[in-house]
Amino acid sequence: MSETIYFEYCGKKSSDFYLKLHNELAFTKPERDISFVEVPGIDGDVAIDNKRLKSVEFSFPVSLAMPSDKDLFLESSNLNSWLDADLDKYEGWGDLLLSYDPGFIYKAIHYSEYDIEHIMHTFGKSVIKFKMKPYKYVESGQLLSEVTNGQTLKNSWNLVAKPYIKITGSGDVKLSIAGQSLSLHSVDSYIEVDTLYQSVTKANKNEFEKLQTFPLPVLNKGNNSIKVVSGNVTKIEIKPRWCNKL
């Protein structure tokens, strides 16, 4: 890999902190969450599939390559502050972008059992570790776009997508999302449905009690037709959140 590669975390690039990334980049393959239970009278374990993928670890071996007029202690401190950023505004997971994998957004949290600031100040190099979600989002799929009645959205990626849906309208409404029913009652101007976070809200106020159907709809691999079945719906906006397994 080129020495000019970088990563971007929570809106800032590693190169902003004079970090040089080395070639030994590696992350583990996402592991299925399976519980193995020993049951008397049954040979071998009983496998219970928990229907999820575990998080993965990703390590960046780095060294400082900063101009001679920069202070090592100060730059190490700035690096530490960046990596330990408050993630509340990112819903717990920061956006991680890799220069050699354009068009994708990883969800990550920096963690380390060591003091990065101290190691960098002492040795000028370290390994920066992230815990990552087991998939990466397609950058274009993070955009909120208006969808017309009867339009088809194509999921060309290898995972089922969990969309954010904003419905503008009033009263009782019913939609069909890829053949899945989404019914809501007493909609007042608009309502927001988020399958990823299992929420139904309006301006951050919980309105889950207006939901008449469950589970919340997903966008399956292949074609997904979006239709208004009934009710006064004037606009549908969807952020599909297309994603690929790592």
FITORVEX-951614 format. One record per atom (N, C-alpha, C): atom name; x, y, z. Coordinates in steps of 0.02 Angstrom, whole numbers, plus 50000, padded with zeros to 5 digits. Layout:
N
dotor; u; v; w
CA; X; Y; Z
...
This chain:
246
dotor; u; v; w
N; 50041; 49940; 50000
CA; 50000; 50000; 50000
C; 50043; 50063; 50000
N; 50017; 50116; 49974
CA; 50053; 50179; 49972
C; 50061; 50208; 50042
N; 50116; 50244; 50052
CA; 50128; 50277; 50116
C; 50081; 50336; 50126
N; 50045; 50355; 50075
CA; 50000; 50413; 50080
C; 49930; 50393; 50104
N; 49919; 50330; 50119
CA; 49853; 50310; 50142
C; 49838; 50342; 50210
N; 49774; 50351; 50223
CA; 49752; 50381; 50286
C; 49683; 50355; 50304
N; 49664; 50366; 50365
CA; 49595; 50353; 50384
C; 49565; 50417; 50414
N; 49499; 50421; 50409
CA; 49463; 50479; 50436
C; 49415; 50454; 50489
N; 49417; 50485; 50548
CA; 49375; 50464; 50605
C; 49341; 50524; 50635
N; 49276; 50521; 50640
CA; 49237; 50576; 50668
C; 49253; 50643; 50635
N; 49263; 50641; 50569
CA; 49271; 50702; 50531
C; 49342; 50728; 50525
N; 49391; 50694; 50556
CA; 49461; 50717; 50552
C; 49505; 50661; 50525
N; 49555; 50680; 50485
CA; 49599; 50632; 50453
C; 49660; 50617; 50496
N; 49685; 50556; 50490
CA; 49746; 50538; 50527
C; 49805; 50582; 50505
N; 49805; 50602; 50442
CA; 49859; 50645; 50417
C; 49858; 50714; 50450
N; 49800; 50735; 50476
CA; 49797; 50799; 50512
C; 49839; 50797; 50576
N; 49854; 50737; 50600
CA; 49892; 50728; 50661
C; 49962; 50699; 50646
N; 49983; 50706; 50584
CA; 50050; 50686; 50561
C; 50062; 50611; 50571
N; 50009; 50571; 50564
CA; 50016; 50499; 50571
C; 50033; 50467; 50504
N; 50082; 50424; 50506
CA; 50100; 50384; 50448
C; 50075; 50313; 50460
N; 50033; 50288; 50414
CA; 50007; 50220; 50421
C; 50054; 50171; 50388
N; 50064; 50114; 50421
CA; 50108; 50063; 50394
C; 50067; 50008; 50360
N; 50101; 49963; 50327
CA; 50068; 49916; 50283
C; 50032; 49859; 50319
N; 50046; 49849; 50382
CA; 50020; 49789; 50416
C; 49949; 49799; 50441
N; 49905; 49826; 50399
CA; 49836; 49836; 50418
C; 49799; 49770; 50416
N; 49758; 49757; 50467
CA; 49722; 49694; 50469
C; 49660; 49700; 50513
N; 49606; 49666; 50492
CA; 49548; 49660; 50535
C; 49522; 49589; 50530
N; 49489; 49568; 50584
CA; 49464; 49500; 50586
C; 49398; 49495; 50548
N; 49383; 49436; 50523
CA; 49322; 49423; 50487
C; 49263; 49423; 50536
N; 49206; 49452; 50518
CA; 49147; 49451; 50563
C; 49128; 49379; 50579
N; 49116; 49368; 50643
CA; 49099; 49301; 50668
C; 49025; 49298; 50685
N; 48992; 49244; 50663
CA; 48923; 49234; 50682
C; 48919; 49222; 50758
N; 48868; 49250; 50789
CA; 48857; 49241; 50861
C; 48819; 49176; 50872
N; 48855; 49123; 50890
CA; 48824; 49058; 50901
C; 48841; 49034; 50971
N; 48790; 49016; 51009
CA; 48800; 48989; 51077
C; 48799; 48912; 51073
N; 48847; 48881; 51107
CA; 48851; 48809; 51110
C; 48832; 48785; 51180
N; 48782; 48742; 51183
CA; 48755; 48719; 51248
C; 48762; 48643; 51253
N; 48788; 48621; 51310
CA; 48793; 48550; 51323
C; 48728; 48525; 51354
N; 48698; 48475; 51323
CA; 48635; 48447; 51346
C; 48645; 48374; 51363
N; 48627; 48353; 51424
CA; 48634; 48282; 51443
C; 48597; 48237; 51394
N; 48631; 48182; 51374
CA; 48600; 48134; 51329
C; 48609; 48148; 51256
N; 48637; 48206; 51239
CA; 48647; 48224; 51168
C; 48722; 48230; 51155
N; 48745; 48192; 51105
CA; 48816; 48194; 51086
C; 48833; 48262; 51054
N; 48889; 48289; 51075
CA; 48909; 48354; 51048
C; 48866; 48410; 51078
N; 48882; 48472; 51059
CA; 48846; 48530; 51084
C; 48784; 48544; 51042
N; 48735; 48577; 51072
CA; 48678; 48604; 51036
C; 48696; 48676; 51016
N; 48693; 48691; 50952
CA; 48711; 48757; 50927
C; 48648; 48801; 50923
N; 48652; 48860; 50953
CA; 48597; 48908; 50951
C; 48621; 48970; 50914
N; 48592; 48982; 50856
CA; 48610; 49039; 50815
C; 48574; 49101; 50840
N; 48611; 49151; 50864
CA; 48582; 49212; 50892
C; 48565; 49264; 50839
N; 48571; 49245; 50775
CA; 48549; 49286; 50719
C; 48582; 49354; 50716
N; 48647; 49356; 50729
CA; 48683; 49419; 50725
C; 48756; 49406; 50711
N; 48791; 49458; 50689
CA; 48863; 49455; 50680
C; 48897; 49494; 50737
N; 48953; 49469; 50761
CA; 48989; 49503; 50813
C; 49031; 49560; 50783
N; 49049; 49608; 50825
CA; 49093; 49662; 50804
C; 49162; 49634; 50787
N; 49201; 49672; 50749
CA; 49268; 49651; 50731
C; 49319; 49702; 50755
N; 49382; 49682; 50758
CA; 49436; 49726; 50779
C; 49478; 49745; 50719
N; 49499; 49807; 50718
CA; 49540; 49834; 50663
C; 49597; 49874; 50694
N; 49658; 49858; 50674
CA; 49717; 49891; 50702
C; 49755; 49929; 50649
N; 49777; 49990; 50666
CA; 49818; 50031; 50623
C; 49887; 50041; 50655
N; 49939; 50008; 50630
CA; 50007; 50023; 50653
C; 50027; 50092; 50625
N; 50047; 50137; 50669
CA; 50061; 50206; 50647
C; 50125; 50231; 50680
N; 50153; 50282; 50649
CA; 50208; 50319; 50680
C; 50197; 50393; 50665
N; 50229; 50436; 50706
CA; 50223; 50508; 50696
C; 50276; 50530; 50645
N; 50253; 50569; 50596
CA; 50298; 50596; 50545
C; 50283; 50671; 50539
N; 50303; 50708; 50591
CA; 50284; 50778; 50593
C; 50344; 50824; 50581
N; 50330; 50885; 50560
CA; 50384; 50933; 50548
C; 50424; 50946; 50611
N; 50486; 50965; 50602
CA; 50532; 50975; 50659
C; 50511; 51032; 50705
N; 50470; 51078; 50679
CA; 50450; 51134; 50721
C; 50389; 51119; 50764
N; 50363; 51058; 50761
CA; 50305; 51038; 50801
C; 50327; 51007; 50866
N; 50285; 51015; 50917
CA; 50300; 50989; 50984
C; 50271; 50919; 50990
N; 50312; 50869; 51005
CA; 50290; 50800; 51009
C; 50238; 50790; 51063
N; 50249; 50820; 51121
CA; 50201; 50812; 51177
C; 50133; 50841; 51158
N; 50132; 50900; 51128
CA; 50069; 50932; 51109
C; 50033; 50892; 51056
N; 50069; 50869; 51005
CA; 50036; 50831; 50952
C; 50011; 50764; 50977
N; 50047; 50733; 51024
CA; 50023; 50670; 51054
C; 49960; 50681; 51094
N; 49957; 50738; 51128
CA; 49898; 50755; 51167
C; 49838; 50768; 51121
N; 49850; 50804; 51066
CA; 49796; 50817; 51017
C; 49770; 50752; 50987
N; 49815; 50706; 50973
CA; 49796; 50641; 50946
C; 49751; 50603; 50995
N; 49771; 50604; 51058
CA; 49732; 50569; 51109
C; 49662; 50599; 51116
N; 49656; 50664; 51113
CA; 49591; 50697; 51119
C; 49546; 50680; 51060
N; 49575; 50676; 51001
CA; 49537; 50658; 50941
C; 49510; 50587; 50946
N; 49552; 50540; 50964
CA; 49532; 50469; 50966
C; 49480; 50456; 51021
N; 49483; 50495; 51075
CA; 49435; 50486; 51129
C; 49377; 50535; 51124
N; 49357; 50551; 51063
CA; 49304; 50599; 51051
C; 49238; 50576; 51082
N; 49198; 50625; 51102
CA; 49131; 50611; 51127
C; 49087; 50585; 51069
N; 49061; 50525; 51076
CA; 49024; 50493; 51022
C; 48948; 50499; 51029
N; 48925; 50539; 51076
CA; 48853; 50546; 51086
C; 48818; 50570; 51022
N; 48848; 50618; 50988
CA; 48816; 50644; 50927
C; 48820; 50596; 50869
N; 48861; 50542; 50876
CA; 48866; 50491; 50825
C; 48827; 50428; 50843
N; 48783; 50435; 50895
CA; 48742; 50379; 50918
C; 48786; 50321; 50940
N; 48843; 50337; 50971
CA; 48886; 50287; 51001
C; 48942; 50260; 50957
N; 48934; 50265; 50892
CA; 48985; 50239; 50845
C; 49006; 50294; 50797
N; 49071; 50306; 50793
CA; 49096; 50358; 50749
C; 49103; 50334; 50677
N; 49099; 50380; 50630
CA; 49110; 50364; 50559
C; 49185; 50357; 50546
N; 49204; 50300; 50515
CA; 49273; 50287; 50498
C; 49277; 50277; 50422
N; 49318; 50318; 50388
CA; 49327; 50312; 50316
C; 49399; 50293; 50302
N; 49410; 50249; 50252
CA; 49477; 50227; 50234
C; 49493; 50252; 50164
N; 49550; 50283; 50156
CA; 49568; 50314; 50091
C; 49573; 50262; 50035
N; 49590; 50200; 50053
CA; 49598; 50148; 50002
C; 49533; 50109; 49989
N; 49479; 50129; 50023
CA; 49414; 50096; 50012
C; 49360; 50151; 50005
N; 49365; 50191; 49952
CA; 49320; 50249; 49944
C; 49248; 50227; 49932
N; 49202; 50270; 49955
CA; 49131; 50257; 49944
C; 49098; 50218; 50000
N; 49136; 50200; 50052
CA; 49108; 50161; 50107
C; 49121; 50196; 50174
N; 49074; 50186; 50221
CA; 49080; 50214; 50288
C; 49078; 50156; 50338
N; 49130; 50150; 50378
CA; 49132; 50101; 50432
C; 49107; 50134; 50496
N; 49077; 50095; 50540
CA; 49056; 50120; 50606
C; 49105; 50092; 50657
N; 49137; 50136; 50695
CA; 49192; 50115; 50738
C; 49195; 50153; 50804
N; 49228; 50121; 50852
CA; 49243; 50153; 50917
C; 49316; 50140; 50932
N; 49354; 50192; 50947
CA; 49423; 50182; 50966
C; 49426; 50155; 51038
N; 49469; 50107; 51048
CA; 49481; 50082; 51116
C; 49554; 50062; 51121
N; 49580; 50064; 51181
CA; 49649; 50041; 51191
C; 49660; 50030; 51265
N; 49697; 49976; 51281
CA; 49715; 49963; 51350
C; 49778; 50002; 51370
N; 49806; 50038; 51321
CA; 49867; 50076; 51333
C; 49853; 50151; 51328
N; 49899; 50190; 51355
CA; 49894; 50263; 51351
C; 49928; 50285; 51285
N; 49887; 50299; 51234
CA; 49913; 50318; 51168
C; 49958; 50379; 51174
N; 49936; 50428; 51213
CA; 49975; 50490; 51219
C; 50044; 50476; 51246
N; 50048; 50434; 51298
CA; 50113; 50419; 51329
C; 50158; 50380; 51280
N; 50129; 50330; 51246
CA; 50168; 50289; 51200
C; 50194; 50330; 51142
N; 50151; 50373; 51114
CA; 50173; 50415; 51058
C; 50227; 50464; 51080
N; 50218; 50493; 51139
CA; 50268; 50541; 51164
C; 50335; 50506; 51177
N; 50332; 50444; 51200
CA; 50394; 50408; 51218
C; 50428; 50376; 51157
N; 50389; 50344; 51115
CA; 50417; 50304; 51060
C; 50404; 50333; 50990
N; 50354; 50376; 50984
CA; 50338; 50405; 50919
C; 50301; 50357; 50874
N; 50279; 50300; 50899
CA; 50240; 50252; 50860
C; 50195; 50212; 50906
N; 50143; 50182; 50877
CA; 50095; 50145; 50917
C; 50050; 50104; 50870
N; 50002; 50070; 50898
CA; 49950; 50035; 50860
C; 49883; 50063; 50884
N; 49845; 50091; 50838
CA; 49780; 50119; 50854
C; 49727; 50067; 50839
N; 49688; 50051; 50890
CA; 49639; 49997; 50884
C; 49567; 50024; 50883
N; 49527; 49993; 50840
CA; 49457; 50009; 50836
C; 49415; 49945; 50843
N; 49359; 49952; 50876
CA; 49306; 49901; 50873
C; 49257; 49925; 50820
N; 49240; 49880; 50773
CA; 49199; 49901; 50716
C; 49136; 49858; 50709
N; 49083; 49889; 50685
CA; 49023; 49852; 50666
C; 49043; 49803; 50610
N; 49008; 49746; 50604
CA; 49029; 49695; 50556
C; 49010; 49708; 50484
N; 48993; 49770; 50468
CA; 48975; 49787; 50400
C; 48998; 49859; 50386
N; 48999; 49876; 50322
CA; 49015; 49945; 50303
C; 48958; 49972; 50261
N; 48942; 50036; 50273
CA; 48887; 50068; 50237
C; 48911; 50096; 50171
N; 48867; 50092; 50121
CA; 48880; 50125; 50057
C; 48865; 50200; 50067
N; 48914; 50241; 50051
CA; 48908; 50313; 50066
C; 48846; 50344; 50034
N; 48831; 50326; 49972
CA; 48773; 50354; 49938
C; 48707; 50332; 49970
N; 48708; 50275; 50005
CA; 48648; 50250; 50038
C; 48632; 50285; 50103
N; 48676; 50332; 50123
CA; 48664; 50371; 50184
C; 48626; 50435; 50170
N; 48609; 50446; 50106
CA; 48573; 50507; 50087
C; 48498; 50496; 50091
N; 48462; 50546; 50116
CA; 48389; 50544; 50119
C; 48361; 50569; 50053
N; 48321; 50527; 50020
CA; 48294; 50545; 49954
C; 48219; 50533; 49952
N; 48184; 50575; 49913
CA; 48112; 50565; 49904
C; 48099; 50506; 49858
N; 48049; 50466; 49877
CA; 48029; 50408; 49838
C; 47957; 50417; 49816
N; 47944; 50405; 49752
CA; 47876; 50412; 49726
C; 47835; 50348; 49738
N; 47771; 50355; 49739
CA; 47726; 50298; 49748
C; 47735; 50248; 49691
N; 47751; 50186; 49709
CA; 47762; 50134; 49659
C; 47834; 50126; 49637
N; 47879; 50169; 49663
CA; 47949; 50165; 49643
C; 47982; 50102; 49672
N; 48032; 50078; 49637
CA; 48069; 50019; 49660
C; 48141; 50039; 49679
N; 48161; 50020; 49738
CA; 48230; 50030; 49760
C; 48267; 49963; 49755
N; 48326; 49964; 49724
CA; 48363; 49902; 49715
C; 48421; 49897; 49764
N; 48419; 49845; 49804
CA; 48474; 49831; 49850
C; 48523; 49784; 49815
N; 48579; 49812; 49792
CA; 48628; 49774; 49754
C; 48683; 49746; 49798
N; 48676; 49754; 49864
CA; 48730; 49735; 49910
C; 48714; 49669; 49943
N; 48759; 49645; 49987
CA; 48752; 49577; 50011
C; 48718; 49570; 50079
N; 48690; 49624; 50106
CA; 48654; 49621; 50169
C; 48586; 49655; 50163
N; 48538; 49632; 50202
CA; 48474; 49666; 50208
C; 48486; 49735; 50239
N; 48454; 49787; 50211
CA; 48464; 49855; 50236
C; 48408; 49874; 50284
N; 48426; 49913; 50335
CA; 48379; 49936; 50386
C; 48370; 50011; 50378
N; 48316; 50032; 50343
CA; 48310; 50102; 50322
C; 48281; 50149; 50376
N; 48292; 50213; 50362
CA; 48256; 50267; 50397
C; 48204; 50292; 50347
N; 48141; 50298; 50370
CA; 48086; 50317; 50326
C; 48049; 50377; 50357
N; 48042; 50431; 50320
CA; 48003; 50488; 50342
C; 47940; 50493; 50298
N; 47883; 50491; 50331
CA; 47819; 50493; 50296
C; 47784; 50559; 50312
N; 47770; 50598; 50260
CA; 47733; 50660; 50268
C; 47661; 50648; 50248
N; 47615; 50665; 50293
CA; 47545; 50653; 50281
C; 47505; 50664; 50345
N; 47444; 50638; 50345
CA; 47401; 50647; 50404
C; 47351; 50590; 50410
N; 47330; 50578; 50473
CA; 47280; 50527; 50486
C; 47311; 50457; 50485
N; 47268; 50407; 50471
CA; 47291; 50338; 50468
C; 47320; 50324; 50399
N; 47381; 50296; 50398
CA; 47414; 50282; 50335
C; 47441; 50211; 50334
N; 47444; 50182; 50275
CA; 47471; 50115; 50267
C; 47515; 50112; 50205
N; 47576; 50088; 50213
CA; 47623; 50080; 50159
C; 47641; 50006; 50150
N; 47663; 49990; 50090
CA; 47692; 49924; 50077
C; 47765; 49935; 50058
N; 47811; 49908; 50099
CA; 47882; 49915; 50087
C; 47909; 49846; 50070
N; 47923; 49834; 50007
CA; 47948; 49769; 49985
C; 47901; 49713; 50008
N; 47836; 49726; 50004
CA; 47787; 49677; 50024
C; 47773; 49673; 50098
N; 47808; 49715; 50138
CA; 47797; 49716; 50210
C; 47751; 49775; 50227
N; 47703; 49762; 50269
CA; 47654; 49813; 50286
C; 47681; 49859; 50340
N; 47671; 49925; 50329
CA; 47688; 49976; 50379
C; 47626; 50019; 50389
N; 47592; 50010; 50446
CA; 47531; 50046; 50461
C; 47541; 50091; 50522
N; 47518; 50153; 50516
CA; 47523; 50201; 50570
C; 47457; 50238; 50576
N; 47438; 50256; 50637
CA; 47376; 50292; 50645
C; 47389; 50362; 50674
N; 47344; 50406; 50658
CA; 47344; 50475; 50684
C; 47410; 50511; 50671
N; 47435; 50505; 50610
CA; 47495; 50542; 50592
C; 47478; 50617; 50589
N; 47521; 50657; 50620
CA; 47510; 50729; 50623
C; 47566; 50764; 50585
N; 47555; 50778; 50523
CA; 47599; 50812; 50476
C; 47656; 50767; 50451
N; 47691; 50733; 50496
CA; 47742; 50685; 50474
C; 47760; 50638; 50531
N; 47795; 50584; 50514
CA; 47818; 50536; 50564
C; 47881; 50502; 50537
N; 47926; 50482; 50581
CA; 47990; 50452; 50563
C; 47995; 50381; 50589
N; 48009; 50335; 50544
CA; 48015; 50264; 50562
C; 48087; 50243; 50548
N; 48120; 50215; 50598
CA; 48191; 50196; 50591
C; 48199; 50122; 50610
N; 48208; 50080; 50559
CA; 48214; 50008; 50571
C; 48279; 49992; 50608
N; 48333; 50027; 50592
CA; 48397; 50013; 50624
C; 48394; 50023; 50699
N; 48362; 50077; 50721
CA; 48358; 50092; 50792
C; 48291; 50073; 50823
N; 48249; 50039; 50783
CA; 48184; 50014; 50808
C; 48145; 50070; 50842
N; 48137; 50125; 50806
CA; 48103; 50183; 50835
C; 48052; 50212; 50788
N; 48001; 50243; 50818
CA; 47951; 50282; 50782
C; 47946; 50349; 50818
N; 47966; 50403; 50785
CA; 47971; 50468; 50819
C; 47945; 50525; 50775
N; 47938; 50582; 50807
CA; 47926; 50645; 50773
C; 47964; 50699; 50811
N; 48013; 50728; 50779
CA; 48055; 50780; 50811
C; 48083; 50755; 50878
N; 48109; 50694; 50877
CA; 48141; 50662; 50934
C; 48092; 50642; 50990
N; 48027; 50649; 50977
CA; 47977; 50627; 51026
C; 47953; 50557; 51007
N; 47952; 50513; 51057
CA; 47932; 50444; 51045
C; 47858; 50440; 51024
N; 47845; 50408; 50966
CA; 47776; 50398; 50943
C; 47765; 50325; 50923
N; 47799; 50280; 50959
CA; 47794; 50210; 50943
C; 47723; 50183; 50950
N; 47683; 50216; 50993
CA; 47614; 50193; 51003
C; 47571; 50201; 50941
N; 47594; 50239; 50892
CA; 47557; 50248; 50830
C; 47569; 50192; 50780
N; 47617; 50150; 50795
CA; 47633; 50094; 50751
C; 47581; 50038; 50758
N; 47554; 50016; 50702
CA; 47502; 49964; 50703
C; 47527; 49897; 50677
N; 47587; 49895; 50649
CA; 47615; 49833; 50622
C; 47687; 49824; 50646
N; 47708; 49762; 50650
CA; 47775; 49745; 50672
C; 47794; 49677; 50643
N; 47858; 49667; 50626
CA; 47917; 49709; 50636
C; 47921; 49766; 50586
N; 47967; 49812; 50598
CA; 47978; 49867; 50553
C; 48009; 49842; 50488
N; 47994; 49874; 50432
CA; 48014; 49848; 50367
C; 48089; 49854; 50354
N; 48114; 49807; 50313
CA; 48184; 49808; 50290
C; 48183; 49810; 50214
N; 48241; 49824; 50185
CA; 48250; 49823; 50113
C; 48291; 49761; 50095
N; 48257; 49712; 50066
CA; 48289; 49648; 50051
C; 48336; 49654; 49991
N; 48379; 49605; 49983
CA; 48423; 49604; 49925
C; 48380; 49597; 49862
N; 48396; 49637; 49811
CA; 48356; 49638; 49751
C; 48309; 49697; 49749
N; 48253; 49691; 49714
CA; 48206; 49746; 49705
C; 48158; 49752; 49764
N; 48144; 49815; 49783
CA; 48100; 49830; 49838
C; 48050; 49884; 49816
N; 47988; 49865; 49808
CA; 47936; 49911; 49785
C; 47908; 49950; 49845
N; 47899; 50016; 49835
CA; 47873; 50060; 49887
C; 47804; 50085; 49864
N; 47752; 50069; 49901
CA; 47684; 50087; 49880
C; 47644; 50116; 49938
N; 47601; 50164; 49922
CA; 47552; 50189; 49970
C; 47489; 50145; 49961
N; 47470; 50111; 50013
CA; 47411; 50068; 50010
C; 47348; 50107; 50026
N; 47351; 50150; 50077
CA; 47294; 50191; 50095
C; 47316; 50251; 50137
N; 47272; 50301; 50141
CA; 47285; 50359; 50182
C; 47312; 50418; 50144
N; 47315; 50475; 50179
CA; 47337; 50537; 50149
C; 47413; 50545; 50158
N; 47450; 50521; 50108
CA; 47523; 50525; 50109
C; 47545; 50571; 50053
N; 47579; 50626; 50070
CA; 47600; 50674; 50020
C; 47673; 50667; 50000
N; 47713; 50634; 50043
CA; 47784; 50625; 50027
C; 47813; 50566; 50067
N; 47856; 50528; 50034
CA; 47894; 50475; 50067
C; 47968; 50488; 50054
N; 48007; 50490; 50107
CA; 48080; 50499; 50101
C; 48114; 50440; 50135
N; 48165; 50412; 50102
CA; 48199; 50353; 50129
C; 48275; 50362; 50127
N; 48306; 50346; 50183
CA; 48379; 50337; 50185
C; 48389; 50261; 50189
N; 48410; 50230; 50134
CA; 48409; 50156; 50132
C; 48461; 50122; 50176
N; 48518; 50154; 50185
CA; 48573; 50125; 50224
C; 48598; 50059; 50193
N; 48612; 50060; 50128
CA; 48641; 50000; 50096
C; 48706; 49983; 50131
N; 48718; 49918; 50140
CA; 48780; 49898; 50174
C; 48806; 49831; 50149
N; 48870; 49820; 50160
CA; 48905; 49759; 50141
C; 48937; 49728; 50203
N; 48936; 49662; 50207
CA; 48971; 49628; 50260
C; 49046; 49636; 50249
N; 49083; 49644; 50303
CA; 49156; 49652; 50298
C; 49188; 49587; 50274
